[in-house]
Amino acid sequence: MSLVYWDTMLFIYWLEAHPIHGPQVEQIQRRMAKRHDTLCTSVFGVGEILTGAYKAHRNKEAGTIREFFESGSVLLFPFDLKTADRYAVIRANHNVSPADAIHLATASLAEVDVYLTNDKGVKKLLVPGIQFIAGLDGAIF
């Protein structure tokens, strides 16, 4: 049983049924459920996901996304002052985007077992508090 953090794109691939990555993420989710892993992310990630629906004026879809995250299927971590400090350290030490640094800081403080991303640059990082950073192209699941 592991604590597995998904970055935003994995949820987008999954929820929007991306033709290539959607099936990969669905398979990962099924394996995680079978292993009784806990899926987690940041509330910031939920905001990123909702942005696409609102930009496209798909308010009903935004409501469905909110309901999914309110259902308890995903453990959501906040962005607070402690996370902000970890974010600053990550931004100071690594060349990552602000969004990636928020996710990494959140996952780091949660001491996740696996951080799953499709970002090649993030996969190369070593971040204290995160046991393993993996990509969709790996064989971890």
N, CA, C and O atoms as CSV, one atom per row, in Angstrom:
chain,resi,resn,atom,element,x,y,z
A,1,MET,N,N,0.850,-1.168,0.000
A,1,MET,CA,C,0.000,0.000,0.000
A,1,MET,C,C,0.901,1.240,0.000
A,1,MET,O,O,1.688,1.441,0.925
A,2,SER,N,N,0.780,2.065,-1.042
A,2,SER,CA,C,1.637,3.235,-1.199
A,2,SER,C,C,0.804,4.498,-1.351
A,2,SER,O,O,-0.363,4.461,-1.742
A,3,LEU,N,N,1.437,5.607,-1.031
A,3,LEU,CA,C,0.846,6.927,-1.245
A,3,LEU,C,C,1.406,7.428,-2.570
A,3,LEU,O,O,2.604,7.683,-2.691
A,4,VAL,N,N,0.517,7.568,-3.575
A,4,VAL,CA,C,0.938,7.889,-4.936
A,4,VAL,C,C,0.344,9.235,-5.351
A,4,VAL,O,O,-0.874,9.403,-5.413
A,5,TYR,N,N,1.231,10.182,-5.631
A,5,TYR,CA,C,0.843,11.540,-6.009
A,5,TYR,C,C,0.841,11.645,-7.529
A,5,TYR,O,O,1.830,11.322,-8.186
A,6,TRP,N,N,-0.283,12.100,-8.080
A,6,TRP,CA,C,-0.361,12.347,-9.522
A,6,TRP,C,C,-0.255,13.834,-9.770
A,6,TRP,O,O,-0.887,14.631,-9.078
A,7,ASP,N,N,0.552,14.215,-10.767
A,7,ASP,CA,C,0.525,15.606,-11.163
A,7,ASP,C,C,-0.716,15.853,-12.023
A,7,ASP,O,O,-1.424,14.915,-12.389
A,8,THR,N,N,-0.965,17.092,-12.332
A,8,THR,CA,C,-2.202,17.497,-12.999
A,8,THR,C,C,-2.461,16.763,-14.307
A,8,THR,O,O,-3.587,16.338,-14.567
A,9,MET,N,N,-1.434,16.610,-15.129
A,9,MET,CA,C,-1.660,16.044,-16.460
A,9,MET,C,C,-2.215,14.631,-16.413
A,9,MET,O,O,-2.988,14.250,-17.292
A,10,LEU,N,N,-1.844,13.850,-15.421
A,10,LEU,CA,C,-2.381,12.494,-15.345
A,10,LEU,C,C,-3.893,12.514,-15.164
A,10,LEU,O,O,-4.614,11.741,-15.796
A,11,PHE,N,N,-4.365,13.400,-14.301
A,11,PHE,CA,C,-5.814,13.526,-14.116
A,11,PHE,C,C,-6.483,14.001,-15.402
A,11,PHE,O,O,-7.557,13.516,-15.760
A,12,ILE,N,N,-5.862,14.936,-16.090
A,12,ILE,CA,C,-6.437,15.437,-17.345
A,12,ILE,C,C,-6.496,14.317,-18.382
A,12,ILE,O,O,-7.516,14.150,-19.050
A,13,TYR,N,N,-5.418,13.552,-18.521
A,13,TYR,CA,C,-5.430,12.415,-19.449
A,13,TYR,C,C,-6.565,11.459,-19.120
A,13,TYR,O,O,-7.279,10.990,-20.006
A,14,TRP,N,N,-6.719,11.183,-17.850
A,14,TRP,CA,C,-7.714,10.222,-17.373
A,14,TRP,C,C,-9.129,10.754,-17.541
A,14,TRP,O,O,-9.976,10.080,-18.128
A,15,LEU,N,N,-9.396,11.946,-17.037
A,15,LEU,CA,C,-10.751,12.501,-17.053
A,15,LEU,C,C,-11.213,12.877,-18.455
A,15,LEU,O,O,-12.407,12.827,-18.750
A,16,GLU,N,N,-10.273,13.253,-19.322
A,16,GLU,CA,C,-10.643,13.650,-20.681
A,16,GLU,C,C,-10.448,12.513,-21.685
A,16,GLU,O,O,-10.603,12.716,-22.889
A,17,ALA,N,N,-10.109,11.318,-21.196
A,17,ALA,CA,C,-9.932,10.132,-22.049
A,17,ALA,C,C,-8.979,10.419,-23.212
A,17,ALA,O,O,-9.311,10.182,-24.373
A,18,HIS,N,N,-7.804,10.926,-22.885
A,18,HIS,CA,C,-6.779,11.183,-23.893
A,18,HIS,C,C,-6.534,9.890,-24.684
A,18,HIS,O,O,-6.397,8.824,-24.084
A,19,PRO,N,N,-6.475,9.971,-26.024
A,19,PRO,CA,C,-6.397,8.746,-26.825
A,19,PRO,C,C,-5.143,7.904,-26.586
A,19,PRO,O,O,-5.200,6.681,-26.722
A,20,ILE,N,N,-4.029,8.515,-26.238
A,20,ILE,CA,C,-2.803,7.750,-26.006
A,20,ILE,C,C,-2.580,7.517,-24.512
A,20,ILE,O,O,-2.439,6.378,-24.069
A,21,HIS,N,N,-2.551,8.599,-23.748
A,21,HIS,CA,C,-2.206,8.492,-22.334
A,21,HIS,C,C,-3.378,8.098,-21.444
A,21,HIS,O,O,-3.169,7.566,-20.353
A,22,GLY,N,N,-4.589,8.346,-21.883
A,22,GLY,CA,C,-5.761,7.973,-21.081
A,22,GLY,C,C,-5.778,6.501,-20.701
A,22,GLY,O,O,-5.941,6.184,-19.523
A,23,PRO,N,N,-5.615,5.582,-21.666
A,23,PRO,CA,C,-5.597,4.159,-21.317
A,23,PRO,C,C,-4.444,3.781,-20.380
A,23,PRO,O,O,-4.605,2.920,-19.516
A,24,GLN,N,N,-3.283,4.423,-20.548
A,24,GLN,CA,C,-2.149,4.169,-19.655
A,24,GLN,C,C,-2.507,4.541,-18.217
A,24,GLN,O,O,-2.281,3.773,-17.282
A,25,VAL,N,N,-3.072,5.737,-18.068
A,25,VAL,CA,C,-3.412,6.225,-16.736
A,25,VAL,C,C,-4.529,5.378,-16.134
A,25,VAL,O,O,-4.520,5.100,-14.935
A,26,GLU,N,N,-5.481,4.971,-16.950
A,26,GLU,CA,C,-6.568,4.101,-16.470
A,26,GLU,C,C,-5.998,2.781,-15.952
A,26,GLU,O,O,-6.430,2.278,-14.915
A,27,GLN,N,N,-5.042,2.232,-16.667
A,27,GLN,CA,C,-4.415,0.978,-16.247
A,27,GLN,C,C,-3.664,1.186,-14.919
A,27,GLN,O,O,-3.731,0.335,-14.031
A,28,ILE,N,N,-2.966,2.293,-14.789
A,28,ILE,CA,C,-2.265,2.603,-13.538
A,28,ILE,C,C,-3.260,2.714,-12.395
A,28,ILE,O,O,-3.028,2.178,-11.311
A,29,GLN,N,N,-4.362,3.404,-12.631
A,29,GLN,CA,C,-5.377,3.576,-11.584
A,29,GLN,C,C,-5.939,2.229,-11.152
A,29,GLN,O,O,-6.137,2.002,-9.959
A,30,ARG,N,N,-6.199,1.331,-12.097
A,30,ARG,CA,C,-6.709,-0.006,-11.762
A,30,ARG,C,C,-5.695,-0.795,-10.924
A,30,ARG,O,O,-6.061,-1.455,-9.951
A,31,ARG,N,N,-4.430,-0.718,-11.310
A,31,ARG,CA,C,-3.392,-1.416,-10.544
A,31,ARG,C,C,-3.259,-0.832,-9.138
A,31,ARG,O,O,-3.067,-1.559,-8.163
A,32,MET,N,N,-3.363,0.494,-9.053
A,32,MET,CA,C,-3.300,1.134,-7.735
A,32,MET,C,C,-4.458,0.672,-6.860
A,32,MET,O,O,-4.268,0.386,-5.677
A,33,ALA,N,N,-5.640,0.598,-7.426
A,33,ALA,CA,C,-6.810,0.149,-6.659
A,33,ALA,C,C,-6.627,-1.296,-6.195
A,33,ALA,O,O,-6.963,-1.637,-5.061
A,34,LYS,N,N,-6.101,-2.125,-7.062
A,34,LYS,CA,C,-5.876,-3.529,-6.716
A,34,LYS,C,C,-4.859,-3.661,-5.579
A,34,LYS,O,O,-4.977,-4.546,-4.731
A,35,ARG,N,N,-3.861,-2.774,-5.569
A,35,ARG,CA,C,-2.824,-2.799,-4.533
A,35,ARG,C,C,-3.232,-2.024,-3.275
A,35,ARG,O,O,-2.508,-2.021,-2.280
A,36,HIS,N,N,-4.392,-1.368,-3.327
A,36,HIS,CA,C,-4.881,-0.537,-2.227
A,36,HIS,C,C,-3.990,0.668,-1.972
A,36,HIS,O,O,-3.824,1.104,-0.833
A,37,ASP,N,N,-3.413,1.205,-3.061
A,37,ASP,CA,C,-2.634,2.431,-2.954
A,37,ASP,C,C,-3.586,3.601,-2.733
A,37,ASP,O,O,-4.767,3.522,-3.071
A,38,THR,N,N,-3.071,4.674,-2.171
A,38,THR,CA,C,-3.850,5.894,-1.979
A,38,THR,C,C,-3.431,6.908,-3.032
A,38,THR,O,O,-2.260,7.277,-3.120
A,39,LEU,N,N,-4.391,7.354,-3.826
A,39,LEU,CA,C,-4.161,8.368,-4.839
A,39,LEU,C,C,-4.276,9.734,-4.185
A,39,LEU,O,O,-5.226,9.997,-3.447
A,40,CYS,N,N,-3.301,10.612,-4.456
A,40,CYS,CA,C,-3.342,11.947,-3.865
A,40,CYS,C,C,-2.838,12.987,-4.851
A,40,CYS,O,O,-2.191,12.669,-5.849
A,41,THR,N,N,-3.154,14.241,-4.540
A,41,THR,CA,C,-2.666,15.386,-5.296
A,41,THR,C,C,-2.888,16.631,-4.449
A,41,THR,O,O,-3.311,16.542,-3.296
A,42,SER,N,N,-2.604,17.778,-5.024
A,42,SER,CA,C,-2.775,19.056,-4.338
A,42,SER,C,C,-4.092,19.700,-4.752
A,42,SER,O,O,-4.564,19.486,-5.869
A,43,VAL,N,N,-4.682,20.479,-3.867
A,43,VAL,CA,C,-5.871,21.248,-4.253
A,43,VAL,C,C,-5.522,22.200,-5.394
A,43,VAL,O,O,-6.390,22.555,-6.191
A,44,PHE,N,N,-4.267,22.614,-5.478
A,44,PHE,CA,C,-3.801,23.433,-6.597
A,44,PHE,C,C,-4.032,22.699,-7.916
A,44,PHE,O,O,-4.460,23.308,-8.896
A,45,GLY,N,N,-3.753,21.405,-7.947
A,45,GLY,CA,C,-3.959,20.603,-9.148
A,45,GLY,C,C,-5.418,20.577,-9.578
A,45,GLY,O,O,-5.727,20.596,-10.769
A,46,VAL,N,N,-6.309,20.534,-8.598
A,46,VAL,CA,C,-7.742,20.570,-8.924
A,46,VAL,C,C,-8.059,21.877,-9.639
A,46,VAL,O,O,-8.805,21.892,-10.618
A,47,GLY,N,N,-7.489,22.970,-9.146
A,47,GLY,CA,C,-7.691,24.264,-9.805
A,47,GLY,C,C,-7.182,24.261,-11.229
A,47,GLY,O,O,-7.822,24.814,-12.124
A,48,GLU,N,N,-6.024,23.635,-11.446
A,48,GLU,CA,C,-5.479,23.544,-12.804
A,48,GLU,C,C,-6.413,22.757,-13.718
A,48,GLU,O,O,-6.626,23.138,-14.869
A,49,ILE,N,N,-6.966,21.670,-13.212
A,49,ILE,CA,C,-7.867,20.835,-14.004
A,49,ILE,C,C,-9.151,21.585,-14.331
A,49,ILE,O,O,-9.638,21.535,-15.461
A,50,LEU,N,N,-9.691,22.275,-13.345
A,50,LEU,CA,C,-10.930,23.028,-13.558
A,50,LEU,C,C,-10.748,24.164,-14.564
A,50,LEU,O,O,-11.699,24.536,-15.251
A,51,THR,N,N,-9.560,24.709,-14.656
A,51,THR,CA,C,-9.296,25.826,-15.566
A,51,THR,C,C,-9.652,25.465,-17.004
A,51,THR,O,O,-10.268,26.263,-17.711
A,52,GLY,N,N,-9.270,24.271,-17.437
A,52,GLY,CA,C,-9.563,23.858,-18.812
A,52,GLY,C,C,-11.051,23.812,-19.093
A,52,GLY,O,O,-11.500,24.252,-20.151
A,53,ALA,N,N,-11.819,23.283,-18.152
A,53,ALA,CA,C,-13.271,23.211,-18.341
A,53,ALA,C,C,-13.878,24.609,-18.398
A,53,ALA,O,O,-14.734,24.885,-19.239
A,54,TYR,N,N,-13.436,25.482,-17.509
A,54,TYR,CA,C,-13.981,26.846,-17.501
A,54,TYR,C,C,-13.563,27.641,-18.739
A,54,TYR,O,O,-14.360,28.414,-19.271
A,55,LYS,N,N,-12.332,27.462,-19.198
A,55,LYS,CA,C,-11.880,28.156,-20.413
A,55,LYS,C,C,-12.748,27.773,-21.612
A,55,LYS,O,O,-13.035,28.601,-22.476
A,56,ALA,N,N,-13.159,26.506,-21.649
A,56,ALA,CA,C,-13.979,26.007,-22.753
A,56,ALA,C,C,-15.472,26.222,-22.498
A,56,ALA,O,O,-16.314,25.748,-23.260
A,57,HIS,N,N,-15.785,26.933,-21.431
A,57,HIS,CA,C,-17.184,27.216,-21.055
A,57,HIS,C,C,-17.999,25.942,-20.863
A,57,HIS,O,O,-19.178,25.879,-21.213
A,58,ARG,N,N,-17.337,24.916,-20.291
A,58,ARG,CA,C,-18.008,23.650,-20.011
A,58,ARG,C,C,-18.273,23.565,-18.505
A,58,ARG,O,O,-17.620,22.807,-17.789
A,59,ASN,N,N,-19.230,24.346,-18.048
A,59,ASN,CA,C,-19.525,24.435,-16.613
A,59,ASN,C,C,-20.051,23.116,-16.053
A,59,ASN,O,O,-19.772,22.781,-14.902
A,60,LYS,N,N,-20.802,22.371,-16.848
A,60,LYS,CA,C,-21.297,21.076,-16.380
A,60,LYS,C,C,-20.119,20.128,-16.133
A,60,LYS,O,O,-20.099,19.400,-15.140
A,61,GLU,N,N,-19.153,20.141,-17.030
A,61,GLU,CA,C,-17.958,19.312,-16.863
A,61,GLU,C,C,-17.185,19.742,-15.610
A,61,GLU,O,O,-16.682,18.897,-14.868
A,62,ALA,N,N,-17.094,21.042,-15.380
A,62,ALA,CA,C,-16.415,21.534,-14.174
A,62,ALA,C,C,-17.116,21.010,-12.922
A,62,ALA,O,O,-16.461,20.641,-11.947
A,63,GLY,N,N,-18.430,20.980,-12.951
A,63,GLY,CA,C,-19.188,20.448,-11.823
A,63,GLY,C,C,-18.903,18.974,-11.600
A,63,GLY,O,O,-18.778,18.530,-10.459
A,64,THR,N,N,-18.800,18.217,-12.674
A,64,THR,CA,C,-18.480,16.791,-12.574
A,64,THR,C,C,-17.079,16.591,-11.999
A,64,THR,O,O,-16.861,15.697,-11.181
A,65,ILE,N,N,-16.142,17.414,-12.423
A,65,ILE,CA,C,-14.772,17.337,-11.908
A,65,ILE,C,C,-14.766,17.644,-10.414
A,65,ILE,O,O,-14.146,16.920,-9.634
A,66,ARG,N,N,-15.447,18.704,-10.015
A,66,ARG,CA,C,-15.521,19.053,-8.586
A,66,ARG,C,C,-16.126,17.908,-7.786
A,66,ARG,O,O,-15.615,17.559,-6.722
A,67,GLU,N,N,-17.208,17.319,-8.286
A,67,GLU,CA,C,-17.842,16.193,-7.595
A,67,GLU,C,C,-16.880,15.023,-7.438
A,67,GLU,O,O,-16.841,14.382,-6.388
A,68,PHE,N,N,-16.112,14.748,-8.472
A,68,PHE,CA,C,-15.127,13.666,-8.398
A,68,PHE,C,C,-14.149,13.911,-7.253
A,68,PHE,O,O,-13.896,13.017,-6.445
A,69,PHE,N,N,-13.599,15.128,-7.185
A,69,PHE,CA,C,-12.619,15.423,-6.146
A,69,PHE,C,C,-13.256,15.564,-4.762
A,69,PHE,O,O,-12.578,15.370,-3.752
A,70,GLU,N,N,-14.529,15.892,-4.702
A,70,GLU,CA,C,-15.239,15.959,-3.414
A,70,GLU,C,C,-15.656,14.578,-2.921
A,70,GLU,O,O,-16.036,14.429,-1.760
A,71,SER,N,N,-15.592,13.573,-3.778
A,71,SER,CA,C,-16.090,12.231,-3.448
A,71,SER,C,C,-15.209,11.485,-2.451
A,71,SER,O,O,-15.636,10.481,-1.881
A,72,GLY,N,N,-14.005,11.957,-2.238
A,72,GLY,CA,C,-13.089,11.259,-1.349
A,72,GLY,C,C,-12.237,10.223,-2.065
A,72,GLY,O,O,-11.475,9.504,-1.418
A,73,SER,N,N,-12.348,10.130,-3.381
A,73,SER,CA,C,-11.553,9.172,-4.154
A,73,SER,C,C,-10.078,9.552,-4.211
A,73,SER,O,O,-9.213,8.708,-4.445
A,74,VAL,N,N,-9.808,10.836,-3.992
A,74,VAL,CA,C,-8.450,11.353,-4.066
A,74,VAL,C,C,-8.167,12.122,-2.783
A,74,VAL,O,O,-8.952,12.978,-2.376
A,75,LEU,N,N,-7.050,11.814,-2.155
A,75,LEU,CA,C,-6.626,12.544,-0.967
A,75,LEU,C,C,-6.025,13.866,-1.438
A,75,LEU,O,O,-5.074,13.883,-2.220
A,76,LEU,N,N,-6.590,14.976,-0.952
A,76,LEU,CA,C,-6.145,16.306,-1.384
A,76,LEU,C,C,-5.330,16.978,-0.293
A,76,LEU,O,O,-5.741,17.035,0.866
A,77,PHE,N,N,-4.163,17.490,-0.685
A,77,PHE,CA,C,-3.303,18.201,0.248
A,77,PHE,C,C,-3.381,19.700,-0.018
A,77,PHE,O,O,-3.456,20.121,-1.172
A,78,PRO,N,N,-3.364,20.513,1.044
A,78,PRO,CA,C,-3.471,21.965,0.886
A,78,PRO,C,C,-2.129,22.606,0.518
A,78,PRO,O,O,-1.071,21.984,0.613
A,79,PHE,N,N,-2.210,23.838,0.107
A,79,PHE,CA,C,-1.017,24.662,-0.071
A,79,PHE,C,C,-1.053,25.686,1.054
A,79,PHE,O,O,-1.865,26.611,1.039
A,80,ASP,N,N,-0.164,25.515,2.032
A,80,ASP,CA,C,-0.151,26.386,3.202
A,80,ASP,C,C,1.238,27.009,3.359
A,80,ASP,O,O,2.073,26.894,2.461
A,81,LEU,N,N,1.488,27.667,4.490
A,81,LEU,CA,C,2.772,28.337,4.678
A,81,LEU,C,C,3.956,27.368,4.675
A,81,LEU,O,O,5.016,27.681,4.132
A,82,LYS,N,N,3.780,26.223,5.266
A,82,LYS,CA,C,4.848,25.223,5.275
A,82,LYS,C,C,5.146,24.759,3.842
A,82,LYS,O,O,6.305,24.585,3.464
A,83,THR,N,N,4.095,24.565,3.062
A,83,THR,CA,C,4.270,24.167,1.669
A,83,THR,C,C,4.922,25.292,0.880
A,83,THR,O,O,5.753,25.043,0.006
A,84,ALA,N,N,4.547,26.531,1.187
A,84,ALA,CA,C,5.138,27.681,0.498
A,84,ALA,C,C,6.646,27.741,0.734
A,84,ALA,O,O,7.407,28.060,-0.181
A,85,ASP,N,N,7.076,27.438,1.948
A,85,ASP,CA,C,8.505,27.437,2.243
A,85,ASP,C,C,9.212,26.330,1.463
A,85,ASP,O,O,10.279,26.565,0.896
A,86,ARG,N,N,8.640,25.139,1.426
A,86,ARG,CA,C,9.237,24.031,0.661
A,86,ARG,C,C,9.252,24.375,-0.829
A,86,ARG,O,O,10.216,24.071,-1.532
A,87,TYR,N,N,8.191,25.004,-1.301
A,87,TYR,CA,C,8.118,25.471,-2.687
A,87,TYR,C,C,9.312,26.383,-3.002
A,87,TYR,O,O,9.964,26.226,-4.034
A,88,ALA,N,N,9.589,27.329,-2.111
A,88,ALA,CA,C,10.689,28.272,-2.331
A,88,ALA,C,C,12.032,27.555,-2.403
A,88,ALA,O,O,12.875,27.894,-3.234
A,89,VAL,N,N,12.231,26.578,-1.546
A,89,VAL,CA,C,13.476,25.802,-1.567
A,89,VAL,C,C,13.604,25.044,-2.889
A,89,VAL,O,O,14.677,25.024,-3.492
A,90,ILE,N,N,12.530,24.431,-3.332
A,90,ILE,CA,C,12.559,23.677,-4.594
A,90,ILE,C,C,12.827,24.606,-5.769
A,90,ILE,O,O,13.622,24.283,-6.652
A,91,ARG,N,N,12.170,25.753,-5.781
A,91,ARG,CA,C,12.390,26.726,-6.870
A,91,ARG,C,C,13.816,27.249,-6.854
A,91,ARG,O,O,14.396,27.500,-7.910
A,92,ALA,N,N,14.391,27.417,-5.659
A,92,ALA,CA,C,15.762,27.922,-5.545
A,92,ALA,C,C,16.787,26.887,-5.999
A,92,ALA,O,O,17.856,27.246,-6.492
A,93,ASN,N,N,16.467,25.611,-5.835
A,93,ASN,CA,C,17.438,24.552,-6.104
A,93,ASN,C,C,17.250,23.813,-7.429
A,93,ASN,O,O,18.157,23.110,-7.874
A,94,HIS,N,N,16.102,23.960,-8.055
A,94,HIS,CA,C,15.820,23.227,-9.291
A,94,HIS,C,C,15.222,24.176,-10.324
A,94,HIS,O,O,14.548,25.146,-9.978
A,95,ASN,N,N,15.472,23.889,-11.558
A,95,ASN,CA,C,14.917,24.683,-12.649
A,95,ASN,C,C,13.570,24.085,-13.067
A,95,ASN,O,O,13.475,23.398,-14.084
A,96,VAL,N,N,12.523,24.359,-12.265
A,96,VAL,CA,C,11.187,23.849,-12.562
A,96,VAL,C,C,10.201,25.007,-12.573
A,96,VAL,O,O,10.458,26.067,-12.002
A,97,SER,N,N,9.084,24.789,-13.223
A,97,SER,CA,C,8.046,25.817,-13.286
A,97,SER,C,C,7.425,26.029,-11.906
A,97,SER,O,O,7.519,25.155,-11.044
A,98,PRO,N,N,6.802,27.167,-11.695
A,98,PRO,CA,C,6.113,27.369,-10.419
A,98,PRO,C,C,5.076,26.274,-10.134
A,98,PRO,O,O,4.968,25.808,-9.000
A,99,ALA,N,N,4.324,25.866,-11.141
A,99,ALA,CA,C,3.308,24.823,-10.934
A,99,ALA,C,C,3.962,23.506,-10.510
A,99,ALA,O,O,3.494,22.852,-9.578
A,100,ASP,N,N,5.035,23.119,-11.191
A,100,ASP,CA,C,5.722,21.884,-10.807
A,100,ASP,C,C,6.273,21.983,-9.394
A,100,ASP,O,O,6.215,21.014,-8.637
A,101,ALA,N,N,6.806,23.141,-9.031
A,101,ALA,CA,C,7.354,23.322,-7.687
A,101,ALA,C,C,6.257,23.214,-6.627
A,101,ALA,O,O,6.500,22.677,-5.546
A,102,ILE,N,N,5.072,23.710,-6.917
A,102,ILE,CA,C,3.959,23.574,-5.971
A,102,ILE,C,C,3.626,22.096,-5.776
A,102,ILE,O,O,3.468,21.634,-4.646
A,103,HIS,N,N,3.523,21.365,-6.874
A,103,HIS,CA,C,3.221,19.937,-6.762
A,103,HIS,C,C,4.328,19.192,-6.017
A,103,HIS,O,O,4.044,18.382,-5.135
A,104,LEU,N,N,5.567,19.458,-6.363
A,104,LEU,CA,C,6.680,18.773,-5.706
A,104,LEU,C,C,6.752,19.112,-4.223
A,104,LEU,O,O,7.020,18.237,-3.400
A,105,ALA,N,N,6.516,20.371,-3.876
A,105,ALA,CA,C,6.531,20.775,-2.466
A,105,ALA,C,C,5.421,20.076,-1.699
A,105,ALA,O,O,5.638,19.602,-0.583
A,106,THR,N,N,4.248,20.010,-2.283
A,106,THR,CA,C,3.116,19.353,-1.637
A,106,THR,C,C,3.406,17.876,-1.426
A,106,THR,O,O,3.187,17.339,-0.340
A,107,ALA,N,N,3.902,17.223,-2.474
A,107,ALA,CA,C,4.215,15.791,-2.385
A,107,ALA,C,C,5.339,15.537,-1.390
A,107,ALA,O,O,5.312,14.552,-0.652
A,108,SER,N,N,6.311,16.412,-1.374
A,108,SER,CA,C,7.443,16.269,-0.467
A,108,SER,C,C,6.996,16.329,0.994
A,108,SER,O,O,7.401,15.494,1.802
A,109,LEU,N,N,6.169,17.306,1.329
A,109,LEU,CA,C,5.692,17.426,2.700
A,109,LEU,C,C,4.779,16.274,3.093
A,109,LEU,O,O,4.715,15.902,4.265
A,110,ALA,N,N,4.077,15.713,2.123
A,110,ALA,CA,C,3.203,14.567,2.397
A,110,ALA,C,C,4.009,13.268,2.501
A,110,ALA,O,O,3.483,12.227,2.895
A,111,GLU,N,N,5.291,13.347,2.142
A,111,GLU,CA,C,6.175,12.184,2.156
A,111,GLU,C,C,5.604,11.029,1.347
A,111,GLU,O,O,5.457,9.910,1.839
A,112,VAL,N,N,5.287,11.334,0.091
A,112,VAL,CA,C,4.693,10.320,-0.770
A,112,VAL,C,C,5.725,9.262,-1.148
A,112,VAL,O,O,6.931,9.508,-1.156
A,113,ASP,N,N,5.213,8.091,-1.457
A,113,ASP,CA,C,6.067,7.002,-1.917
A,113,ASP,C,C,6.443,7.193,-3.384
A,113,ASP,O,O,7.592,6.995,-3.778
A,114,VAL,N,N,5.450,7.582,-4.182
A,114,VAL,CA,C,5.671,7.744,-5.622
A,114,VAL,C,C,5.030,9.046,-6.083
A,114,VAL,O,O,3.893,9.356,-5.726
A,115,TYR,N,N,5.775,9.799,-6.879
A,115,TYR,CA,C,5.275,10.994,-7.557
A,115,TYR,C,C,5.230,10.630,-9.031
A,115,TYR,O,O,6.271,10.370,-9.634
A,116,LEU,N,N,4.052,10.609,-9.616
A,116,LEU,CA,C,3.888,10.176,-11.000
A,116,LEU,C,C,3.627,11.378,-11.896
A,116,LEU,O,O,2.744,12.192,-11.623
A,117,THR,N,N,4.405,11.479,-12.968
A,117,THR,CA,C,4.337,12.622,-13.872
A,117,THR,C,C,4.615,12.164,-15.297
A,117,THR,O,O,5.106,11.057,-15.520
A,118,ASN,N,N,4.302,13.008,-16.241
A,118,ASN,CA,C,4.684,12.757,-17.620
A,118,ASN,C,C,5.690,13.819,-18.076
A,118,ASN,O,O,5.970,13.949,-19.268
A,119,ASP,N,N,6.223,14.569,-17.123
A,119,ASP,CA,C,7.180,15.638,-17.384
A,119,ASP,C,C,8.598,15.067,-17.290
A,119,ASP,O,O,9.058,14.684,-16.215
A,120,LYS,N,N,9.278,15.020,-18.438
A,120,LYS,CA,C,10.616,14.417,-18.487
A,120,LYS,C,C,11.616,15.121,-17.572
A,120,LYS,O,O,12.474,14.466,-16.979
A,121,GLY,N,N,11.519,16.439,-17.449
A,121,GLY,CA,C,12.433,17.177,-16.591
A,121,GLY,C,C,12.225,16.881,-15.121
A,121,GLY,O,O,13.189,16.769,-14.364
A,122,VAL,N,N,10.977,16.752,-14.715
A,122,VAL,CA,C,10.661,16.476,-13.313
A,122,VAL,C,C,11.099,15.067,-12.934
A,122,VAL,O,O,11.540,14.840,-11.807
A,123,LYS,N,N,10.985,14.124,-13.854
A,123,LYS,CA,C,11.356,12.725,-13.560
A,123,LYS,C,C,12.806,12.587,-13.123
A,123,LYS,O,O,13.145,11.639,-12.413
A,124,LYS,N,N,13.667,13.511,-13.530
A,124,LYS,CA,C,15.098,13.431,-13.239
A,124,LYS,C,C,15.459,13.951,-11.851
A,124,LYS,O,O,16.589,13.764,-11.401
A,125,LEU,N,N,14.526,14.596,-11.171
A,125,LEU,CA,C,14.834,15.262,-9.908
A,125,LEU,C,C,14.889,14.307,-8.725
A,125,LEU,O,O,14.246,13.257,-8.713
A,126,LEU,N,N,15.665,14.699,-7.745
A,126,LEU,CA,C,15.663,14.057,-6.444
A,126,LEU,C,C,15.168,15.109,-5.459
A,126,LEU,O,O,15.810,16.142,-5.271
A,127,VAL,N,N,14.032,14.845,-4.837
A,127,VAL,CA,C,13.423,15.800,-3.919
A,127,VAL,C,C,13.227,15.115,-2.572
A,127,VAL,O,O,12.516,14.114,-2.488
A,128,PRO,N,N,13.845,15.638,-1.520
A,128,PRO,CA,C,13.655,15.043,-0.195
A,128,PRO,C,C,12.166,14.949,0.155
A,128,PRO,O,O,11.398,15.879,-0.092
A,129,GLY,N,N,11.781,13.829,0.724
A,129,GLY,CA,C,10.386,13.606,1.093
A,129,GLY,C,C,9.616,12.800,0.057
A,129,GLY,O,O,8.544,12.269,0.349
A,130,ILE,N,N,10.159,12.709,-1.147
A,130,ILE,CA,C,9.539,11.913,-2.209
A,130,ILE,C,C,10.445,10.712,-2.447
A,130,ILE,O,O,11.598,10.862,-2.850
A,131,GLN,N,N,9.916,9.527,-2.195
A,131,GLN,CA,C,10.739,8.327,-2.334
A,131,GLN,C,C,11.169,8.071,-3.770
A,131,GLN,O,O,12.316,7.708,-4.032
A,132,PHE,N,N,10.213,8.267,-4.720
A,132,PHE,CA,C,10.493,7.891,-6.100
A,132,PHE,C,C,9.665,8.760,-7.031
A,132,PHE,O,O,8.458,8.902,-6.838
A,133,ILE,N,N,10.307,9.345,-8.044
A,133,ILE,CA,C,9.602,10.093,-9.084
A,133,ILE,C,C,9.634,9.240,-10.341
A,133,ILE,O,O,10.702,8.839,-10.803
A,134,ALA,N,N,8.461,8.968,-10.889
A,134,ALA,CA,C,8.354,8.082,-12.049
A,134,ALA,C,C,7.523,8.724,-13.144
A,134,ALA,O,O,6.725,9.629,-12.900
A,135,GLY,N,N,7.730,8.234,-14.352
A,135,GLY,CA,C,6.980,8.713,-15.509
A,135,GLY,C,C,6.058,7.635,-16.048
A,135,GLY,O,O,6.118,6.478,-15.632
A,136,LEU,N,N,5.214,8.028,-16.971
A,136,LEU,CA,C,4.306,7.076,-17.593
A,136,LEU,C,C,5.046,6.039,-18.422
A,136,LEU,O,O,4.526,4.950,-18.666
A,137,ASP,N,N,6.252,6.370,-18.855
A,137,ASP,CA,C,7.010,5.442,-19.676
A,137,ASP,C,C,7.743,4.380,-18.872
A,137,ASP,O,O,8.345,3.473,-19.446
A,138,GLY,N,N,7.698,4.483,-17.559
A,138,GLY,CA,C,8.384,3.521,-16.690
A,138,GLY,C,C,7.510,2.300,-16.436
A,138,GLY,O,O,6.342,2.254,-16.820
A,139,ALA,N,N,8.103,1.328,-15.788
A,139,ALA,CA,C,7.394,0.079,-15.521
A,139,ALA,C,C,7.034,-0.044,-14.041
A,139,ALA,O,O,6.963,-1.154,-13.513
A,140,ILE,N,N,6.809,1.068,-13.379
A,140,ILE,CA,C,6.540,1.012,-11.946
A,140,ILE,C,C,5.156,0.424,-11.669
A,140,ILE,O,O,4.948,-0.213,-10.636
A,141,PHE,N,N,4.225,0.633,-12.572
A,141,PHE,CA,C,2.886,0.084,-12.359
A,141,PHE,C,C,2.638,-0.955,-13.406
A,141,PHE,O,O,1.568,-1.563,-13.432
